[in-house]
């Protein structure tokens, strides 16, 4: 076959070939700074012992995978990392303390499908800074804007515990944070209860509501540290020498060992004993603590209307005091009182093995003047909880321990007890302490302005 003459090759094809062969290759500055940023971030992860595996050029929004290492051993805990790099530019709203960064919707959509926690790392060549934040994809439009702190969001060795916490599964009954740094001592918010040796049992012709009405008809002040269930009366005090004689069959009163009822196998009997413990607690501290039925909590009573109250006690090391009733005045008109805040706790008794515990969940109660319950306490409680941190929570737990155990009551004016007063029915041992293998990061427990709901009915570890 004869080769066609050159004149038959289309001119546009020749021009195209000349253009492709003659065009010089160019690498943009954005490509360069992107490569430099990924290399710098990889070096930064390696510097504090993590592995970092970059992805291929086909990546669509994740530049590398970081693996948490524990003393040089791989943990199979992975974090997806996206790097954003710049040479000299300032971030949005940047000042000496922080800045913000707006994420793109397409990135959020991509990260939302990830089965790994995703973090964003910002690298700036000018000052060799590395800042990072976890990306909570798929939780609403407000998550597009990340707020960075120049004090706490630096990617360095101090961030390893926060990074490790991201890989911990949040489902299930509990989780373990890898011991990447030194440990600490934690308090468990469970006070061991020292039970009295005897409990008084009797029969009663009344149900609880009728028994309460009958007590109010007596000349003596009524007392409610008892329980009646299915005609059976229980109390830690002898009803024959108290106002409760009116609601029992006196010839049926008997003292038995407390252990016979305290550790009964029947769950209903345990619940009844738990209720008796709570009623006894309320009666024992009735001069100082009041019961709020709606919140199911005990709170420090105000001694007078619109008057603060303090409690002096010894903390872990030093003698201190707490404003257990705090009068908060209006910021613009100080003569006007906005609300009164009372230290409080939600009492819950639990039997674990052969020991009863009082679970102390610190919280707050709000009134308008120290006496009248506030109509809208939830917003006030939420705002106050956001300001609490580990140190304040630990301080509250210690304060309640000091008060409930009578640790300081002999030496504190307002709380001093009468020398002729009967000994307390319920006594409490110190909180158990646990040596944690790692220092718990502040982010795990909730930092100010980012904390979640108040704690519920589960024991808490209060780190030091």
MARLUMNU-78005 format. One line per field, with one value per residue (C-alpha): residue number from 1; residue in three letters; chain; x, y, z. Coordinates in steps of 0.1 Angstrom, whole numbers. Example, Ala and Ser with C-alpha at 12.3 -4.5 7.8 and 13.67 -1.06 7.14 Angstrom:
! residues 2
pos	[1_2]
code	[Ala_Ser]
unit	[A_A]
X	[123_137]
Y	[-45_-11]
Z	[78_71]
***
This chain:
! residues 464
pos	[1_2_3_4_5_6_7_8_9_10_11_12_13_14_15_16_17_18_19_20_21_22_23_24_25_26_27_28_29_30_31_32_33_34_35_36_37_38_39_40_41_42_43_44_45_46_47_48_49_50_51_52_53_54_55_56_57_58_59_60_61_62_63_64_65_66_67_68_69_70_71_72_73_74_75_76_77_78_79_80_81_82_83_84_85_86_87_88_89_90_91_92_93_94_95_96_97_98_99_100_101_102_103_104_105_106_107_108_109_110_111_112_113_114_115_116_117_118_119_120_121_122_123_124_125_126_127_128_129_130_131_132_133_134_135_136_137_138_139_140_141_142_143_144_145_146_147_148_149_150_151_152_153_154_155_156_157_158_159_160_161_162_163_164_165_166_167_168_169_170_171_172_173_174_175_176_177_178_179_180_181_182_183_184_185_186_187_188_189_190_191_192_193_194_195_196_197_198_199_200_201_202_203_204_205_206_207_208_209_210_211_212_213_214_215_216_217_218_219_220_221_222_223_224_225_226_227_228_229_230_231_232_233_234_235_236_237_238_239_240_241_242_243_244_245_246_247_248_249_250_251_252_253_254_255_256_257_258_259_260_261_262_263_264_265_266_267_268_269_270_271_272_273_274_275_276_277_278_279_280_281_282_283_284_285_286_287_288_289_290_291_292_293_294_295_296_297_298_299_300_301_302_303_304_305_306_307_308_309_310_311_312_313_314_315_316_317_318_319_320_321_322_323_324_325_326_327_328_329_330_331_332_333_334_335_336_337_338_339_340_341_342_343_344_345_346_347_348_349_350_351_352_353_354_355_356_357_358_359_360_361_362_363_364_365_366_367_368_369_370_371_372_373_374_375_376_377_378_379_380_381_382_383_384_385_386_387_388_389_390_391_392_393_394_395_396_397_398_399_400_401_402_403_404_405_406_407_408_409_410_411_412_413_414_415_416_417_418_419_420_421_422_423_424_425_426_427_428_429_430_431_432_433_434_435_436_437_438_439_440_441_442_443_444_445_446_447_448_449_450_451_452_453_454_455_456_457_458_459_460_461_462_463_464]
code	[Unk_Unk_Unk_Unk_Unk_Unk_Unk_Unk_Unk_Unk_Unk_Unk_Unk_Unk_Unk_Unk_Unk_Unk_Unk_Unk_Unk_Unk_Unk_Unk_Unk_Unk_Unk_Unk_Unk_Unk_Unk_Unk_Unk_Unk_Unk_Unk_Unk_Unk_Unk_Unk_Unk_Unk_Unk_Unk_Unk_Unk_Unk_Unk_Unk_Unk_Unk_Unk_Unk_Unk_Unk_Unk_Unk_Unk_Unk_Unk_Unk_Unk_Unk_Unk_Unk_Unk_Unk_Unk_Unk_Unk_Unk_Unk_Unk_Unk_Unk_Unk_Unk_Unk_Unk_Unk_Unk_Unk_Unk_Unk_Unk_Unk_Unk_Unk_Unk_Unk_Unk_Unk_Unk_Unk_Unk_Unk_Unk_Unk_Unk_Unk_Unk_Unk_Unk_Unk_Unk_Unk_Unk_Unk_Unk_Unk_Unk_Unk_Unk_Unk_Unk_Unk_Unk_Unk_Unk_Unk_Unk_Unk_Unk_Unk_Unk_Unk_Unk_Unk_Unk_Unk_Unk_Unk_Unk_Unk_Unk_Unk_Unk_Unk_Unk_Unk_Unk_Unk_Unk_Unk_Unk_Unk_Unk_Unk_Unk_Unk_Unk_Unk_Unk_Unk_Unk_Unk_Unk_Unk_Unk_Unk_Unk_Unk_Unk_Unk_Unk_Unk_Unk_Unk_Unk_Unk_Unk_Unk_Unk_Unk_Unk_Unk_Unk_Unk_Unk_Unk_Unk_Unk_Unk_Unk_Unk_Unk_Unk_Unk_Unk_Unk_Unk_Unk_Unk_Unk_Unk_Unk_Unk_Unk_Unk_Unk_Unk_Unk_Unk_Unk_Unk_Unk_Unk_Unk_Unk_Unk_Unk_Unk_Unk_Unk_Unk_Unk_Unk_Unk_Unk_Unk_Unk_Unk_Unk_Unk_Unk_Unk_Unk_Unk_Unk_Unk_Unk_Unk_Unk_Unk_Unk_Unk_Unk_Unk_Unk_Unk_Unk_Unk_Unk_Unk_Unk_Unk_Unk_Unk_Unk_Unk_Unk_Unk_Unk_Unk_Unk_Unk_Unk_Unk_Unk_Unk_Unk_Unk_Unk_Unk_Unk_Unk_Unk_Unk_Unk_Unk_Unk_Unk_Unk_Unk_Unk_Unk_Unk_Unk_Unk_Unk_Unk_Unk_Unk_Unk_Unk_Unk_Unk_Unk_Unk_Unk_Unk_Unk_Unk_Unk_Unk_Unk_Unk_Unk_Unk_Unk_Unk_Unk_Unk_Unk_Unk_Unk_Unk_Unk_Unk_Unk_Unk_Unk_Unk_Unk_Unk_Unk_Unk_Unk_Unk_Unk_Unk_Unk_Unk_Unk_Unk_Unk_Unk_Unk_Unk_Unk_Unk_Unk_Unk_Unk_Unk_Unk_Unk_Unk_Unk_Unk_Unk_Unk_Unk_Unk_Unk_Unk_Unk_Unk_Unk_Unk_Unk_Unk_Unk_Unk_Unk_Unk_Unk_Unk_Unk_Unk_Unk_Unk_Unk_Unk_Unk_Unk_Unk_Unk_Unk_Unk_Unk_Unk_Unk_Unk_Unk_Unk_Unk_Unk_Unk_Unk_Unk_Unk_Unk_Unk_Unk_Unk_Unk_Unk_Unk_Unk_Unk_Unk_Unk_Unk_Unk_Unk_Unk_Unk_Unk_Unk_Unk_Unk_Unk_Unk_Unk_Unk_Unk_Unk_Unk_Unk_Unk_Unk_Unk_Unk_Unk_Unk_Unk_Unk_Unk_Unk_Unk_Unk_Unk_Unk_Unk_Unk_Unk_Unk_Unk_Unk_Unk_Unk_Unk_Unk_Unk_Unk_Unk_Unk_Unk_Unk_Unk_Unk_Unk_Unk_Unk_Unk_Unk_Unk_Unk_Unk_Unk_Unk_Unk_Unk_Unk_Unk_Unk_Unk_Unk_Unk_Unk_Unk_Unk_Unk]
unit	[A_A_A_A_A_A_A_A_A_A_A_A_A_A_A_A_A_A_A_A_A_A_A_A_A_A_A_A_A_A_A_A_A_A_A_A_A_A_A_A_A_A_A_A_A_A_A_A_A_A_A_A_A_A_A_A_A_A_A_A_A_A_A_A_A_A_A_A_A_A_A_A_A_A_A_A_A_A_A_A_A_A_A_A_A_A_A_A_A_A_A_A_A_A_A_A_A_A_A_A_A_A_A_A_A_A_A_A_A_A_A_A_A_A_A_A_A_A_A_A_A_A_A_A_A_A_A_A_A_A_A_A_A_A_A_A_A_A_A_A_A_A_A_A_A_A_A_A_A_A_A_A_A_A_A_A_A_A_A_A_A_A_A_A_A_A_A_A_A_A_A_A_A_A_A_A_A_A_A_A_A_A_A_A_A_A_A_A_A_A_A_A_A_A_A_A_A_A_A_A_A_A_A_A_A_A_A_A_A_A_A_A_A_A_A_A_A_A_A_A_A_A_A_A_A_A_A_A_A_A_A_A_A_A_A_A_A_A_A_A_A_A_A_A_A_A_A_A_A_A_A_A_A_A_A_A_A_A_A_A_A_A_A_A_A_A_A_A_A_A_A_A_A_A_A_A_A_A_A_A_A_A_A_A_A_A_A_A_A_A_A_A_A_A_A_A_A_A_A_A_A_A_A_A_A_A_A_A_A_A_A_A_A_A_A_A_A_A_A_A_A_A_A_A_A_A_A_A_A_A_A_A_A_A_A_A_A_A_A_A_A_A_A_A_A_A_A_A_A_A_A_A_A_A_A_A_A_A_A_A_A_A_A_A_A_A_A_A_A_A_A_A_A_A_A_A_A_A_A_A_A_A_A_A_A_A_A_A_A_A_A_A_A_A_A_A_A_A_A_A_A_A_A_A_A_A_A_A_A_A_A_A_A_A_A_A_A_A_A_A_A_A_A_A_A_A_A_A_A_A_A_A_A_A_A_A_A_A_A_A_A_A_A_A_A_A_A_A_A_A_A_A_A_A_A_A_A_A_A_A_A_A_A_A]
X	[0_14_20_-2_17_23_-1_-29_-23_-48_-32_-52_-37_-1_-8_-22_8_32_13_14_50_62_42_64_52_44_39_18_26_-5_8_41_28_3_32_53_23_17_54_56_25_38_71_51_32_64_80_57_57_26_28_16_9_2_-24_-20_-26_-62_-73_-105_-104_-81_-44_-32_-39_-23_-20_-18_13_17_53_64_37_10_-25_-46_-64_-65_-73_-80_-61_-69_-41_-48_-16_-7_25_18_-19_-39_-68_-103_-107_-72_-59_-35_-58_-73_-92_-119_-120_-149_-152_-165_-198_-183_-156_-182_-203_-172_-161_-196_-192_-159_-157_-127_-125_-114_-93_-83_-47_-38_-2_14_49_56_57_58_25_3_-33_-59_-95_-117_-143_-178_-193_-230_-241_-257_-247_-231_-202_-189_-171_-143_-130_-93_-75_-38_-33_-50_-53_-17_-5_23_31_5_-23_-16_-43_-69_-60_-62_-96_-110_-104_-123_-157_-184_-210_-213_-209_-175_-142_-105_-82_-47_-21_0_11_15_-14_-34_-56_-94_-122_-153_-184_-196_-196_-195_-224_-217_-251_-264_-263_-301_-333_-367_-396_-432_-467_-488_-525_-518_-505_-479_-503_-526_-497_-483_-518_-519_-485_-496_-524_-499_-487_-451_-433_-437_-407_-405_-374_-394_-410_-443_-448_-475_-482_-446_-429_-391_-370_-336_-352_-373_-409_-420_-401_-409_-440_-441_-456_-490_-486_-474_-487_-466_-467_-452_-421_-389_-352_-334_-299_-297_-279_-310_-329_-300_-288_-321_-321_-355_-351_-383_-369_-337_-356_-376_-343_-329_-359_-355_-318_-329_-356_-331_-305_-331_-341_-305_-295_-329_-315_-292_-305_-339_-355_-367_-393_-393_-355_-352_-322_-310_-298_-284_-311_-307_-307_-325_-342_-317_-287_-257_-243_-208_-193_-157_-139_-106_-100_-74_-46_-58_-86_-111_-148_-176_-205_-231_-259_-249_-270_-266_-274_-284_-253_-268_-289_-270_-298_-319_-314_-316_-316_-301_-280_-277_-252_-271_-266_-288_-287_-289_-282_-268_-259_-228_-218_-220_-217_-242_-230_-244_-239_-232_-240_-233_-256_-274_-308_-322_-346_-358_-349_-334_-368_-391_-382_-373_-399_-373_-342_-332_-315_-296_-285_-273_-253_-237_-228_-210_-187_-178_-146_-128_-113_-147_-164_-138_-140_-178_-174_-148_-170_-200_-178_-167_-202_-219_-192_-192_-155_-156_-188_-172_-153_-176_-199_-231_-228_-217_-238_-252_-231_-263_-275_-278_-251_-258_-277_-259_-222_-200_-164_-142_-146_-127_-97_-84_-50_-56_-29_-33_-41_-77_-78_-100_-119_-131_-148_-161_-144_-161_-187_-187_-201_-231_-259_-256_-246_-272_-274_-240_-209_-184_-146_-135_-98_-74]
Y	[0_34_59_90_122_146_171_148_150_175_207_209_175_188_219_199_176_206_222_191_183_218_229_230_212_234_226_252_268_253_219_226_239_210_185_205_206_168_161_185_169_134_145_160_128_108_131_121_84_80_63_83_67_92_82_81_110_97_108_128_144_124_129_102_77_82_51_56_40_30_30_20_-7_-3_-2_-7_26_48_85_99_132_160_186_222_242_278_298_331_339_346_325_339_362_353_371_362_336_318_318_300_278_272_237_229_210_185_176_172_149_128_126_117_83_76_47_64_96_125_154_186_198_233_239_274_276_311_304_265_262_231_233_206_199_168_170_161_155_150_167_198_229_246_221_237_264_251_273_269_278_287_274_240_230_227_195_184_159_174_164_127_119_139_121_87_96_101_64_51_35_55_27_0_1_17_23_25_53_41_50_75_97_96_85_103_95_96_98_76_95_66_71_37_37_25_10_9_-24_-27_-19_-18_-36_-37_-41_-11_-7_22_27_55_84_77_72_107_122_105_119_154_149_142_169_159_170_144_125_106_85_53_32_12_-14_-41_-34_-37_-8_-3_24_29_46_29_40_33_65_87_102_72_52_64_44_10_-18_-13_-49_-60_-38_-58_-49_-72_-71_-47_-71_-94_-67_-47_-76_-93_-112_-98_-67_-51_-55_-39_-10_-6_-5_21_43_40_51_81_91_86_108_136_135_133_165_182_212_221_204_207_182_193_168_179_176_147_164_177_213_237_258_296_307_339_354_367_359_339_310_295_262_260_227_212_203_178_200_234_248_265_275_272_296_269_295_322_353_364_401_417_429_463_469_454_462_437_399_378_344_324_294_265_237_204_168_140_112_76_45_14_-20_-34_-69_-67_-29_-1_32_67_80_117_135_172_197_231_242_276_299_334_346_316_302_302_277_293_287_283_266_245_273_285_250_244_277_269_233_246_267_238_219_189_209_225_191_174_203_198_161_167_194_170_143_167_178_143_127_154_160_197_201_205_236_254_281_277_240_232_206_205_185_169_158_121_104_102_71_69_73_74_63_83_80_52_63_47_51_57_45_78_114_118_146_175_170_136_150_181_215_248_259_225_202_180_171_168_134_108_79_63_65_90_91_126_131_151]
Z	[0_-10_18_13_7_35_20_28_67_81_92_124_135_128_148_177_178_177_206_228_222_226_257_289_321_351_388_405_438_453_444_460_492_494_491_516_540_538_543_573_589_584_601_630_636_635_660_688_679_656_623_593_559_530_505_467_444_438_473_474_508_531_528_551_579_613_636_673_688_725_735_700_696_669_683_651_661_630_624_589_583_559_555_544_538_532_529_545_547_578_589_592_622_634_665_693_708_678_645_626_595_572_558_524_520_495_521_548_526_519_556_567_552_569_594_609_630_607_618_599_602_592_583_577_563_574_611_610_629_630_643_644_652_649_621_634_600_595_627_612_593_623_621_589_609_632_659_668_699_696_732_731_694_685_669_692_720_743_718_719_745_727_695_712_727_692_684_715_706_724_723_750_788_790_772_777_768_759_785_764_793_830_853_880_909_905_930_925_934_956_994_1013_1038_1074_1083_1119_1135_1141_1122_1138_1121_1130_1115_1106_1099_1076_1041_1036_1027_1056_1080_1070_1077_1110_1120_1113_1138_1166_1190_1184_1153_1126_1113_1080_1082_1078_1051_1050_1024_1024_1060_1071_1089_1088_1105_1120_1150_1177_1169_1205_1217_1187_1170_1148_1177_1163_1130_1142_1163_1194_1205_1172_1172_1170_1165_1140_1125_1096_1074_1073_1053_1037_1015_1007_974_964_943_957_992_981_966_998_1018_994_1000_1037_1034_1014_1039_1068_1049_1045_1082_1094_1075_1076_1095_1066_1035_1019_995_960_948_912_908_933_949_982_984_1010_1025_1028_1064_1055_1025_999_1021_1010_1030_1031_1043_1054_1049_1042_1006_994_1008_1021_1042_1019_1018_993_987_991_987_962_956_920_913_880_862_853_884_914_938_919_925_894_912_941_933_959_959_956_948_935_961_950_970_953_967_951_963_1001_1004_1002_986_984_948_949_917_923_907_915_927_918_937_933_968_986_996_965_938_905_877_849_864_834_814_845_853_817_817_850_840_809_831_854_847_863_892_902_899_920_945_948_954_982_997_999_1014_1041_1049_1048_1069_1095_1088_1096_1115_1150_1139_1115_1130_1111_1107_1143_1158_1193_1217_1231_1196_1190_1170_1133_1121_1087_1086_1055_1047_1023_986_969_949_917_902_865_840_821_826_813_787_795_763_774_805_787_786_793_768_752_778_773_795_832_845_850_874_867_889_877_880_891_880_901]
***
